[in-house]
Amino acid sequence: MHRRKFLRNSSLGSAGLLGATALTACKDTTVQNQPIAGSPPQIKPVAVCTWDFGNATGKAWSVLEPGGSALDAVEAGVMVEEADPNNQTVGLGGRPDRDGHVTLDACIMDPEGHCGSVMALEGFVHPVSVARKVMEETPHVILVGEGAAQFALEQGFEQANLLTEASRLEWEEWKKEAEYKPIINIENHDTIGMITLDANGRMAGACTTSGMAYKMRGRVGDSPVIGAGLYVDDEIGGAAATGVGEEVVRMVGSFLIVELMRQGLSPQQACEEGVRRIMKRNQGRTDFQIGFVALNKKGESGAFCIHPGFSYRRYDSDGHRNVPSESYLKS
Protein backbone atom coordinates (compact mmCIF):
# COMPACT_ATOMS: atom_id res chain seq x y z
CA MET A 1 0.00 0.00 0.00
CA HIS A 2 1.05 3.58 -0.52
CA ARG A 3 2.13 5.31 2.64
CA ARG A 4 0.51 8.64 3.29
CA LYS A 5 2.74 11.68 3.39
CA PHE A 6 1.95 14.37 5.92
CA LEU A 7 0.81 17.60 4.29
CA ARG A 8 3.45 20.20 4.65
CA ASN A 9 1.41 23.23 3.56
CA SER A 10 0.43 25.72 6.26
CA SER A 11 -0.35 29.34 6.82
CA LEU A 12 3.30 29.73 7.72
CA GLY A 13 4.30 29.01 4.14
CA SER A 14 5.12 32.68 3.77
CA ALA A 15 8.49 31.74 5.27
CA GLY A 16 9.69 31.37 1.72
CA LEU A 17 9.33 35.12 1.25
CA LEU A 18 12.30 35.75 3.48
CA GLY A 19 15.33 36.89 1.50
CA ALA A 20 18.68 35.16 1.51
CA THR A 21 20.17 37.99 3.54
CA ALA A 22 17.69 37.52 6.38
CA LEU A 23 18.21 33.77 6.38
CA THR A 24 21.99 34.16 6.48
CA ALA A 25 21.77 36.61 9.36
CA CYS A 26 19.95 34.16 11.63
CA LYS A 27 22.60 31.61 12.45
CA ASP A 28 22.76 29.32 15.50
CA THR A 29 26.11 29.25 17.27
CA THR A 30 25.24 26.37 19.62
CA VAL A 31 27.47 23.98 17.66
CA GLN A 32 30.02 25.29 15.18
CA ASN A 33 31.55 23.02 12.56
CA GLN A 34 34.28 24.56 10.41
CA PRO A 35 34.99 22.17 7.52
CA ILE A 36 38.05 22.71 5.35
CA ALA A 37 37.25 24.89 2.36
CA GLY A 38 36.04 22.81 -0.56
CA SER A 39 35.36 19.70 1.52
CA PRO A 40 31.84 18.40 2.15
CA PRO A 41 30.46 19.28 5.61
CA GLN A 42 31.01 16.55 8.17
CA ILE A 43 27.78 15.06 9.50
CA LYS A 44 27.87 14.09 13.15
CA PRO A 45 25.03 11.93 14.49
CA VAL A 46 22.98 13.38 17.34
CA ALA A 47 20.15 12.18 19.56
CA VAL A 48 18.13 14.53 21.75
CA CYS A 49 15.09 13.89 23.92
CA THR A 50 12.86 15.67 26.39
CA TRP A 51 13.73 15.40 30.07
CA ASP A 52 16.62 13.51 31.62
CA PHE A 53 15.97 10.16 29.93
CA GLY A 54 19.62 9.24 29.51
CA ASN A 55 18.95 5.54 29.05
CA ALA A 56 16.84 6.40 26.02
CA THR A 57 19.41 8.63 24.33
CA GLY A 58 22.07 6.07 25.23
CA LYS A 59 20.14 3.40 23.36
CA ALA A 60 19.55 5.70 20.40
CA TRP A 61 23.26 6.50 20.26
CA SER A 62 24.11 2.78 20.24
CA VAL A 63 22.21 2.63 16.94
CA LEU A 64 23.51 5.90 15.49
CA GLU A 65 27.20 5.60 16.38
CA PRO A 66 27.93 2.55 14.18
CA GLY A 67 25.96 4.07 11.29
CA GLY A 68 22.38 3.02 12.00
CA SER A 69 19.39 4.94 10.68
CA ALA A 70 17.72 7.84 12.44
CA LEU A 71 14.39 6.02 12.30
CA ASP A 72 15.68 2.83 13.93
CA ALA A 73 17.52 4.90 16.54
CA VAL A 74 14.54 6.97 17.57
CA GLU A 75 12.28 3.95 17.88
CA ALA A 76 14.82 1.97 19.90
CA GLY A 77 15.48 4.97 22.13
CA VAL A 78 11.93 5.67 23.26
CA MET A 79 11.18 1.96 23.62
CA VAL A 80 13.54 1.93 26.61
CA GLU A 81 11.20 4.21 28.53
CA GLU A 82 8.07 2.44 27.32
CA ALA A 83 9.37 -0.80 28.86
CA ASP A 84 10.47 0.73 32.18
CA PRO A 85 7.81 0.10 34.88
CA ASN A 86 9.46 2.72 37.08
CA ASN A 87 8.65 5.44 34.56
CA GLN A 88 5.00 6.06 35.40
CA THR A 89 4.47 8.53 32.57
CA VAL A 90 5.23 6.27 29.61
CA GLY A 91 4.25 2.74 28.58
CA LEU A 92 4.33 -0.10 31.10
CA GLY A 93 3.48 1.24 34.55
CA GLY A 94 1.97 4.44 33.19
CA ARG A 95 -0.58 5.99 35.51
CA PRO A 96 -4.16 5.20 34.49
CA ASP A 97 -7.09 7.43 33.64
CA ARG A 98 -9.65 8.14 36.37
CA ASP A 99 -11.44 4.86 35.55
CA GLY A 100 -8.30 2.76 35.97
CA HIS A 101 -7.40 2.22 32.29
CA VAL A 102 -3.80 2.71 31.14
CA THR A 103 -4.06 4.19 27.65
CA LEU A 104 -1.01 4.96 25.56
CA ASP A 105 -0.36 7.46 22.78
CA ALA A 106 2.59 7.58 20.39
CA CYS A 107 3.70 8.79 16.99
CA ILE A 108 6.74 8.49 14.74
CA MET A 109 8.04 10.30 11.62
CA ASP A 110 10.66 9.23 9.10
CA PRO A 111 12.94 11.36 6.89
CA GLU A 112 10.55 11.20 3.93
CA GLY A 113 7.73 12.80 5.92
CA HIS A 114 5.82 9.56 6.40
CA CYS A 115 4.23 9.28 9.82
CA GLY A 116 2.15 6.98 11.97
CA SER A 117 0.25 7.42 15.20
CA VAL A 118 -1.78 5.45 17.73
CA MET A 119 -4.07 7.00 20.30
CA ALA A 120 -5.77 5.56 23.39
CA LEU A 121 -4.11 2.19 22.81
CA GLU A 122 -4.58 -0.32 25.63
CA GLY A 123 -2.71 -3.52 26.40
CA PHE A 124 0.54 -3.10 24.44
CA VAL A 125 3.88 -2.02 25.90
CA HIS A 126 5.34 -0.39 22.78
CA PRO A 127 2.87 1.99 21.12
CA VAL A 128 5.72 3.61 19.17
CA SER A 129 6.34 0.34 17.36
CA VAL A 130 2.64 -0.04 16.60
CA ALA A 131 2.70 3.52 15.26
CA ARG A 132 5.62 2.61 13.01
CA LYS A 133 3.60 -0.29 11.62
CA VAL A 134 0.70 2.08 10.97
CA MET A 135 3.12 4.25 9.01
CA GLU A 136 4.68 1.40 7.06
CA GLU A 137 1.85 -1.09 6.59
CA THR A 138 -1.34 0.96 6.18
CA PRO A 139 -2.61 3.83 4.01
CA HIS A 140 -3.47 5.72 7.21
CA VAL A 141 -1.69 8.00 9.66
CA ILE A 142 -3.76 7.44 12.83
CA LEU A 143 -5.43 4.44 14.45
CA VAL A 144 -7.25 4.77 17.75
CA GLY A 145 -8.61 2.71 20.63
CA GLU A 146 -9.98 -0.72 19.83
CA GLY A 147 -9.04 -0.42 16.17
CA ALA A 148 -5.43 0.30 17.09
CA ALA A 149 -5.42 -2.69 19.46
CA GLN A 150 -6.87 -4.98 16.78
CA PHE A 151 -4.22 -3.82 14.33
CA ALA A 152 -1.46 -4.42 16.93
CA LEU A 153 -2.65 -7.99 17.41
CA GLU A 154 -2.76 -8.57 13.66
CA GLN A 155 0.83 -7.35 13.43
CA GLY A 156 1.97 -9.84 16.04
CA PHE A 157 2.40 -7.60 19.07
CA GLU A 158 1.89 -9.34 22.41
CA GLN A 159 -0.70 -8.08 24.85
CA ALA A 160 0.25 -7.15 28.39
CA ASN A 161 -1.28 -5.77 31.57
CA LEU A 162 0.13 -2.25 31.79
CA LEU A 163 -1.23 -1.33 35.23
CA THR A 164 1.54 -2.12 37.71
CA GLU A 165 0.90 -2.51 41.41
CA ALA A 166 2.63 0.79 42.19
CA SER A 167 0.45 2.73 39.76
CA ARG A 168 -2.69 0.91 40.90
CA LEU A 169 -2.06 1.83 44.54
CA GLU A 170 -1.47 5.48 43.61
CA TRP A 171 -4.70 5.49 41.63
CA GLU A 172 -6.62 4.00 44.58
CA GLU A 173 -5.21 6.73 46.80
CA TRP A 174 -6.09 9.42 44.26
CA LYS A 175 -9.72 8.26 44.15
CA LYS A 176 -10.20 9.23 47.80
CA GLU A 177 -10.11 12.89 46.83
CA ALA A 178 -10.42 12.55 43.05
CA GLU A 179 -8.91 16.00 42.60
CA TYR A 180 -7.53 16.63 39.15
CA LYS A 181 -4.88 19.27 39.69
CA PRO A 182 -1.55 18.75 37.90
CA ILE A 183 1.51 20.17 39.65
CA ILE A 184 4.21 22.06 37.75
CA ASN A 185 6.99 19.69 36.65
CA ILE A 186 5.26 16.84 38.49
CA GLU A 187 2.22 16.69 36.22
CA ASN A 188 2.50 12.93 35.76
CA HIS A 189 2.80 13.32 32.00
CA ASP A 190 6.51 13.70 31.36
CA THR A 191 6.33 12.68 27.73
CA ILE A 192 9.46 11.45 26.00
CA GLY A 193 9.90 13.07 22.64
CA MET A 194 13.08 12.25 20.71
CA ILE A 195 14.71 13.54 17.54
CA THR A 196 17.70 11.93 15.85
CA LEU A 197 20.15 12.86 13.09
CA ASP A 198 22.15 10.02 11.56
CA ALA A 199 25.51 9.91 9.79
CA ASN A 200 23.77 10.16 6.41
CA GLY A 201 22.18 13.44 7.43
CA ARG A 202 18.69 11.94 7.74
CA MET A 203 16.32 12.89 10.57
CA ALA A 204 13.51 11.11 12.39
CA GLY A 205 11.42 11.63 15.49
CA ALA A 206 9.15 9.83 17.93
CA CYS A 207 6.96 10.76 20.87
CA THR A 208 5.30 8.43 23.38
CA THR A 209 3.36 8.81 26.63
CA SER A 210 0.67 7.43 28.89
CA GLY A 211 -0.80 10.93 29.04
CA MET A 212 -2.00 12.85 32.03
CA ALA A 213 -2.60 10.76 35.11
CA TYR A 214 -6.28 10.36 36.03
CA LYS A 215 -7.43 12.06 32.84
CA MET A 216 -10.98 11.66 31.57
CA ARG A 217 -11.61 8.41 29.75
CA GLY A 218 -10.69 8.92 26.09
CA ARG A 219 -8.58 12.05 26.56
CA VAL A 220 -5.72 12.43 24.09
CA GLY A 221 -3.08 15.13 24.39
CA ASP A 222 -0.51 16.47 21.97
CA SER A 223 1.97 13.60 22.02
CA PRO A 224 0.53 11.46 19.19
CA VAL A 225 -0.65 14.46 17.15
CA ILE A 226 1.69 15.07 14.23
CA GLY A 227 2.60 18.76 14.25
CA ALA A 228 1.72 19.23 17.92
CA GLY A 229 3.75 16.84 20.07
CA LEU A 230 6.21 16.05 17.27
CA TYR A 231 7.20 17.25 13.84
CA VAL A 232 10.19 16.49 11.62
CA ASP A 233 11.11 18.02 8.27
CA ASP A 234 14.25 16.42 6.89
CA GLU A 235 15.19 19.63 5.07
CA ILE A 236 15.08 21.74 8.24
CA GLY A 237 14.97 19.86 11.54
CA GLY A 238 12.59 18.53 14.14
CA ALA A 239 10.93 19.46 17.40
CA ALA A 240 9.11 17.72 20.24
CA ALA A 241 6.98 18.98 23.10
CA THR A 242 6.14 18.01 26.65
CA GLY A 243 3.78 19.39 29.27
CA VAL A 244 0.10 20.29 29.13
CA GLY A 245 -0.82 18.93 25.72
CA GLU A 246 -4.00 20.94 25.25
CA GLU A 247 -1.98 24.15 24.99
CA VAL A 248 0.53 22.59 22.59
CA VAL A 249 -2.28 21.36 20.33
CA ARG A 250 -3.84 24.82 20.20
CA MET A 251 -0.59 26.25 18.82
CA VAL A 252 0.41 23.22 16.69
CA GLY A 253 3.57 23.67 18.71
CA SER A 254 6.20 21.40 17.17
CA PHE A 255 5.25 22.34 13.61
CA LEU A 256 5.55 25.99 14.64
CA ILE A 257 9.06 25.41 15.98
CA VAL A 258 10.18 23.76 12.74
CA GLU A 259 8.65 26.50 10.62
CA LEU A 260 10.44 29.13 12.70
CA MET A 261 13.69 27.29 12.02
CA ARG A 262 12.79 27.30 8.32
CA GLN A 263 12.60 31.09 8.53
CA GLY A 264 16.17 31.19 9.83
CA LEU A 265 15.83 30.98 13.60
CA SER A 266 18.15 28.71 15.52
CA PRO A 267 16.62 25.81 17.49
CA GLN A 268 17.03 27.85 20.66
CA GLN A 269 15.43 30.96 19.20
CA ALA A 270 12.57 28.91 17.74
CA CYS A 271 11.78 27.21 21.05
CA GLU A 272 11.79 30.56 22.84
CA GLU A 273 9.42 32.10 20.31
CA GLY A 274 7.11 29.09 20.52
CA VAL A 275 6.79 29.44 24.29
CA ARG A 276 6.28 33.20 23.99
CA ARG A 277 3.36 32.68 21.61
CA ILE A 278 1.75 30.18 23.97
CA MET A 279 2.09 32.58 26.88
CA LYS A 280 0.66 35.43 24.80
CA ARG A 281 -2.47 33.32 24.33
CA ASN A 282 -2.56 32.56 28.04
CA GLN A 283 -1.97 35.99 29.53
CA GLY A 284 -2.18 35.91 33.29
CA ARG A 285 -1.83 32.12 33.51
CA THR A 286 1.18 30.56 35.19
CA ASP A 287 -0.38 27.28 36.31
CA PHE A 288 0.99 24.98 33.61
CA GLN A 289 4.27 23.82 32.13
CA ILE A 290 5.31 23.31 28.52
CA GLY A 291 8.78 22.54 27.21
CA PHE A 292 10.10 22.29 23.67
CA VAL A 293 13.28 20.69 22.37
CA ALA A 294 14.50 21.16 18.81
CA LEU A 295 17.30 19.87 16.58
CA ASN A 296 18.25 21.20 13.16
CA LYS A 297 20.07 19.64 10.20
CA LYS A 298 23.39 21.06 11.36
CA GLY A 299 23.10 19.15 14.60
CA GLU A 300 22.41 22.28 16.63
CA SER A 301 19.89 21.89 19.44
CA GLY A 302 17.95 24.11 21.80
CA ALA A 303 15.17 24.06 24.36
CA PHE A 304 12.88 26.42 26.24
CA CYS A 305 10.06 26.07 28.75
CA ILE A 306 7.59 28.10 30.80
CA HIS A 307 8.75 27.26 34.33
CA PRO A 308 12.26 26.34 35.51
CA GLY A 309 12.86 22.62 35.85
CA PHE A 310 12.72 21.27 32.30
CA SER A 311 15.83 19.79 30.68
CA TYR A 312 16.76 17.70 27.68
CA ARG A 313 19.29 14.96 26.97
CA ARG A 314 21.80 15.21 24.14
CA TYR A 315 24.13 12.46 22.94
CA ASP A 316 26.71 13.10 20.24
CA SER A 317 30.37 12.38 19.52
CA ASP A 318 31.34 14.95 22.15
CA GLY A 319 29.57 13.08 24.93
CA HIS A 320 26.32 12.49 26.75
CA ARG A 321 24.82 15.23 28.85
CA ASN A 322 21.67 16.58 30.44
CA VAL A 323 21.11 20.19 29.38
CA PRO A 324 19.00 22.42 31.67
CA SER A 325 16.54 24.59 29.77
CA GLU A 326 16.11 28.32 30.17
CA SER A 327 12.58 29.36 31.08
CA TYR A 328 10.05 32.09 30.33
CA LEU A 329 9.31 32.49 34.03
CA LYS A 330 12.31 32.63 36.33
CA SER A 331 10.72 31.27 39.49
VENDA-V395006 format. One record per pair of residues at least 12 apart in sequence whose ideal C-beta (glycine too) atoms are under 7 Angstrom apart, sorted by the first residue. I is the first residue (numbers start at 1). J is the second residue. If there is no record, write none. Layout:
BEGIN
i:j
I:J
I:J
END
This chain:
BEGIN
i:j
1:138
1:139
2:139
3:114
3:135
3:136
4:139
4:140
4:141
5:113
5:114
6:113
6:115
6:141
6:226
8:113
10:255
10:259
12:259
15:259
15:262
15:263
18:263
18:264
22:264
23:264
26:264
26:265
26:266
27:266
28:266
28:267
28:268
28:296
28:300
30:266
30:268
30:300
30:301
30:302
31:298
31:299
31:300
43:199
43:201
44:299
44:316
44:317
45:64
45:65
45:197
45:198
45:199
45:316
46:196
46:197
46:295
46:299
46:314
46:316
47:60
47:61
47:64
47:73
47:77
47:194
47:196
47:315
48:194
48:195
48:293
48:295
48:301
48:312
48:313
48:314
49:77
49:192
49:193
49:194
49:312
49:313
50:191
50:192
50:193
50:240
50:242
50:291
50:293
50:312
51:190
51:192
51:242
51:311
51:312
52:311
52:313
52:322
53:81
53:192
53:313
54:313
54:320
54:322
55:80
56:77
56:78
56:80
56:81
56:192
56:194
57:77
57:313
57:315
57:320
58:315
58:320
59:76
59:77
59:80
60:73
60:74
60:76
60:77
60:194
60:196
60:315
61:315
63:76
64:196
64:198
67:199
68:198
69:198
69:202
70:111
70:196
70:197
70:198
70:202
70:203
70:204
71:110
71:204
73:196
73:198
74:194
74:196
74:204
74:205
74:206
75:108
75:128
75:129
75:132
75:206
77:194
78:128
78:192
78:194
78:206
78:208
79:126
79:128
79:129
81:192
82:125
82:126
82:128
82:208
83:125
85:164
88:167
88:188
89:188
89:189
89:190
89:209
89:210
90:192
90:208
90:209
90:210
91:104
91:125
91:208
91:210
92:125
92:160
92:162
92:164
93:164
93:166
93:167
94:162
94:167
94:210
95:167
95:170
95:171
95:188
95:210
95:213
95:214
96:163
96:167
96:171
97:214
97:215
97:216
97:217
98:214
98:215
98:216
99:217
100:171
101:122
101:217
102:122
102:162
102:163
102:210
103:120
103:121
103:122
103:211
104:121
104:127
104:210
105:118
105:119
105:120
105:127
105:209
105:211
105:220
105:221
105:223
105:224
106:118
106:127
106:128
106:131
106:207
106:208
106:223
106:224
107:131
107:206
107:207
107:224
107:226
107:229
107:230
108:128
108:131
108:132
108:135
108:206
109:204
109:205
109:226
109:230
109:232
110:135
110:204
111:202
111:203
111:204
111:234
114:135
115:135
115:141
115:226
116:131
116:132
116:134
116:135
116:141
117:131
117:134
117:141
117:142
117:224
117:226
118:130
118:131
118:134
118:143
118:148
118:224
119:142
119:144
119:148
119:220
119:224
120:144
120:145
120:218
120:220
121:148
121:149
121:152
122:149
123:149
123:159
123:160
123:162
124:149
124:152
124:157
124:159
124:160
125:160
125:162
127:208
128:206
128:208
130:148
130:152
130:157
133:155
141:226
174:214
180:214
182:212
184:289
184:307
185:289
185:307
185:309
187:212
187:244
187:289
188:212
188:213
189:209
189:211
189:212
189:213
190:242
191:207
191:209
191:223
191:229
191:242
192:208
193:207
193:229
193:230
193:240
193:241
193:242
193:293
194:206
194:240
195:232
195:238
195:240
195:295
197:295
197:299
201:297
202:234
203:232
203:234
203:237
203:238
203:297
204:232
205:230
205:232
205:238
205:240
206:230
207:223
207:224
207:229
207:230
207:240
208:223
209:223
221:245
221:246
222:241
222:245
222:248
222:249
222:253
223:245
225:249
227:252
227:254
227:255
228:241
228:248
228:249
228:252
228:253
228:254
229:241
229:245
229:248
229:254
230:254
231:254
231:255
231:258
233:258
236:258
236:261
236:262
236:296
236:297
237:258
237:261
237:267
237:294
237:295
237:296
237:297
238:258
238:294
238:295
239:254
239:257
239:258
239:292
239:293
239:294
240:254
240:293
241:253
241:254
241:290
241:292
242:291
243:288
243:289
243:290
243:291
244:288
244:289
244:290
247:278
247:282
247:288
247:290
248:290
251:277
251:278
253:274
253:292
256:274
257:270
257:271
257:274
257:292
257:294
260:273
260:274
261:294
261:296
266:300
266:302
267:294
267:295
267:296
267:300
267:301
267:302
268:302
270:294
271:292
271:294
271:302
271:303
271:304
272:304
274:292
275:290
275:292
275:304
275:305
275:306
275:328
276:328
278:290
279:306
279:328
286:329
288:306
289:305
289:306
289:307
289:310
290:305
290:306
291:303
291:305
291:310
291:325
292:304
293:312
299:316
301:314
303:323
303:325
304:325
304:326
305:325
305:327
306:327
306:328
306:329
307:327
307:329
308:327
308:330
308:331
310:325
311:323
311:324
311:325
312:325
END
